[in-house]
Amino acid sequence: MRAGAGNVGCYGVVANVWPQTIVQTCVVRLIRNTFRLVSRRDWDVVKRDIKPIHTAPGPDVAIAALDEFEGKWGAQHSAVIRLWRNAWDEFAPFLDYDIEIRCMIYSTNAIESVNARYRRAILATRSLDPTGAGRARWTMRWKPVINAFVITFGDRWPGAETC
């Protein structure tokens, strides 16, 4: 899987070198660019109306939500509709994953995501915890994520047969 910031040339190279790679655009960047195209006074309403697109359980529901968004905002914010339609092929793979995987690939900054999880774990264990229960609680949070990756990428996940 390769999450990117929208460099179209890079997507083609990655697909040629690694044919099984799923190329996906950065969802955070897509949402951020949406609000760059919307008037500040409409932000709250657009935020509410665009959320069903990127939180949809699947591509079919998301495309229906995008069509509904276009029906409501198409005349006023046609650039936003064009942005989402142009990015759809790179955005749609995101909708095929479990929520655990979506949380990991929501942004292209994977290192920052890992660092945020470390910070959360450290804060959870900083209290006086002689039993170490806080550390154990943090490691248990990874099990649903790892299981989702094994289910989705079982043929490519190392040690998937032992999970």
C-alpha positions in Angstrom: 0.0 0.0 0.0 1.3 3.5 -0.8 -0.4 6.6 0.5 0.5 9.7 -1.3 -0.1 13.4 -1.4 -1.4 13.6 -5.0 1.7 13.3 -7.2 0.2 11.6 -10.2 3.5 10.7 -11.8 4.6 8.9 -8.6 1.5 6.8 -8.6 2.2 5.5 -12.1 5.8 4.6 -11.2 4.8 2.8 -8.1 2.2 0.8 -10.0 4.7 -0.2 -12.6 7.4 -1.3 -10.2 5.1 -3.0 -7.6 2.0 -4.1 -9.5 0.2 -5.3 -6.3 0.5 -2.0 -4.6 -2.7 -0.2 -3.7 -2.2 3.5 -4.3 -4.3 5.8 -2.1 -4.4 9.6 -1.7 -4.0 11.2 1.6 -7.5 11.7 3.0 -6.5 14.5 5.3 -5.0 16.4 2.4 -8.2 15.9 0.4 -10.3 17.3 3.2 -7.9 20.1 3.8 -8.0 21.1 0.1 -11.8 20.9 0.3 -11.9 23.7 2.8 -9.5 25.8 0.9 -12.1 26.0 -1.8 -15.1 26.8 0.5 -16.0 30.1 2.0 -15.3 30.3 5.7 -19.0 30.9 6.5 -19.9 27.6 5.0 -17.3 25.5 6.7 -19.5 24.0 9.4 -22.3 23.0 7.1 -19.9 21.6 4.4 -18.0 19.7 7.1 -21.2 18.1 8.2 -22.2 17.3 4.6 -18.8 15.9 3.5 -18.3 13.6 6.5 -20.5 10.9 5.1 -18.2 10.6 2.1 -15.0 9.9 3.9 -16.6 7.9 6.7 -18.8 5.7 4.5 -18.6 1.9 5.1 -17.9 1.3 1.4 -17.4 2.9 -2.0 -21.0 2.6 -3.1 -22.3 4.4 0.0 -19.6 7.1 -0.4 -20.4 7.7 -4.1 -24.1 8.1 -3.2 -23.0 10.6 -0.4 -20.9 12.5 -2.9 -23.8 12.6 -5.4 -26.0 14.0 -2.5 -23.3 16.5 -1.7 -23.1 17.5 -5.3 -26.9 18.0 -5.4 -26.8 20.3 -2.5 -23.5 22.2 -3.1 -22.8 21.6 -6.8 -23.8 25.0 -8.0 -22.1 26.9 -5.3 -18.9 24.8 -4.8 -18.3 23.1 -8.1 -14.6 23.2 -7.5 -15.0 20.9 -4.5 -17.0 18.4 -6.5 -14.4 18.4 -9.2 -11.6 17.9 -6.6 -13.4 14.8 -5.1 -14.3 13.4 -8.5 -10.7 13.8 -9.8 -9.3 12.2 -6.7 -11.9 9.4 -6.5 -9.7 6.6 -8.1 -7.0 7.2 -5.5 -9.4 7.8 -2.6 -11.8 4.9 -3.1 -9.3 2.1 -1.9 -9.5 3.7 1.5 -13.1 2.8 1.8 -12.4 -0.9 1.3 -10.5 -1.2 4.6 -11.7 -1.9 8.2 -11.8 1.1 10.5 -8.6 -0.1 12.2 -6.7 0.2 9.0 -8.3 3.4 8.0 -7.1 5.0 11.2 -3.5 4.0 10.3 -3.6 5.2 6.7 -5.8 8.3 7.1 -2.8 10.5 6.6 0.4 10.1 4.6 2.5 10.8 7.6 3.0 7.3 9.0 5.9 8.2 11.2 3.8 10.9 12.9 1.0 8.4 13.4 3.4 6.0 15.1 4.9 8.8 17.2 1.4 9.8 18.3 0.6 6.3 19.4 3.9 6.2 21.4 3.0 9.5 23.0 -0.4 8.1 24.0 1.2 5.0 25.4 3.7 6.9 27.4 1.0 9.2 28.9 -1.0 6.1 29.7 1.9 4.5 31.6 3.4 7.6 33.3 1.2 7.4 36.3 2.5 5.4 39.2 1.7 2.0 37.8 3.8 -0.7 39.5 1.8 -3.5 37.9 2.5 -2.4 34.3 -1.2 -2.6 33.4 -0.9 0.6 31.4 1.8 -0.8 29.1 -0.3 -4.0 28.6 -3.4 -2.0 27.7 -1.4 -0.1 25.0 -0.1 -3.3 23.4 -3.7 -4.7 23.3 -4.8 -1.7 21.1 -2.6 -3.0 18.3 -4.3 -6.4 18.1 -7.4 -5.2 16.2 -5.1 -3.3 13.8 -2.8 -6.3 13.1 -5.8 -8.6 12.7 -7.4 -6.2 10.2 -4.1 -6.2 8.2 -3.8 -10.0 8.3 -7.4 -10.3 7.0 -6.9 -7.8 4.3 -3.4 -8.7 3.2 -3.1 -12.3 4.4 -1.2 -13.4 1.3 1.3 -10.6 1.7 1.5 -10.3 5.5 4.5 -12.0 7.1 3.5 -14.8 9.4 -0.2 -14.6 8.5 -0.6 -18.3 8.7 0.4 -18.3 12.4 -2.0 -15.5 13.5 
